[in-house]
């Protein structure tokens, strides 16, 4: 992704990930300087993905980075443990307004530590 300047779906190879293949994620290259890996995305669309899911679904992730998705707790743990990551949460309110918050340290613990 070095040099990438356009938001879109990118293939990443998380350096601590035990996954056997690359992972597709949506990368936001515009907001607040860019470089954000989007791990949860909801959209206003006619047919919405059901986010009322089991723990197993949230562990593994679901959906598609081309539309609505959740990356998955296990992959988030693999990506964030042992390194400093910031998180930015952008929210569109039911009233049509918009808000965001940024936190300087973000990590997802392993399932054993939940």
N, C-alpha and C positions, 0 to 999 in steps of 0.2 A: 504494500500500500504506500510505500514511500513515494512521495511526489503526487499522489492522488489528490485531486481537487474537486471532484464531482461526487455528490452524494449518490449512493446506490448500493447494490449488492456486491460484496467482495468476498473472495475466498481467503480465509485466514488459516494460519497454522500456529495455534497457541503453543508457546514454547514449553509449557508445563503440561499440556494436554496429553492424556493417555489414549485419545481417540485415534483410530487407525486411518482416518481420512481427513482431508481439510474440511473446514466448517464454513458454510455460507452465512454471512451476517449482513445486515444493513448498516452502512457507515454514513454518518452525518458529517459531511465535510464543510458545512457552512455555518452552523450554529456556534456562536462563542469561539470562533477560531478554528472550528472543525476538529476532526480526529476522534469523534465519538463513536463507539461501538454501541449500536442500539440493541438492547437485549429484550425489550418488551415493546410491542407496537400494536396499538388499537387504532382503527380507522373508522370513519363514518362511511359505511357502505351498505348496500341493500341487504346482503346476507353477511352477518358477522360471525366470526369464529367463536365457538362456545368456550369461554375461559373458566367455566364451572367444571373443574377437572379434578382428578385424583392426585395424590401425592406422587405417584409413579410418573404421571404425565408431567408434572412440574419438575421432577427430577431429570427426566430425559429431554424435556422441551417438546414443543409442538408448533404447528402452523408453518408458514412460509415467510422468509424475510422479504419476499416480493409483495406481501400484503400484511396480514396480521400474524404475529407470532410471539412466542416466548422462547428464549434461547435455551433455558434449562438450568436448574440449580447445580447439577454436577459439572457442567461445562463452565459455569460462572465460578464455581469453586476452583476448578483447575486453572482458570485464567487469573484469578485474583489472589490466591493465597501466596504469601511470601513477597508480594510487591505492593507498592503504594498506587492506588487507583482513586481517581475522583469520580463522582457520579453526579450527573445533572438530570433532574426529573422535570420534564416539560408536560404540562397538563392543560388540556382544553376543558374548560368548565361547562357544565350543562347550560349555563346562562349565555354561553358563547364567548365568554372572556377567556383569558389565557394567563397562566402563571408558571413560574419555574423556581426550583431551588437547586443549589449546588452544594455538595458536601465534599470536603477535601480527602476524606479517607473512606474507602468502601471495600469490603471484603465479604465473601460468602463462605461461611465455614462448611466443613464436611458434614455429611448427614449424621455421622456419629456424634458431632458436637452440637447438634440442633437443640 
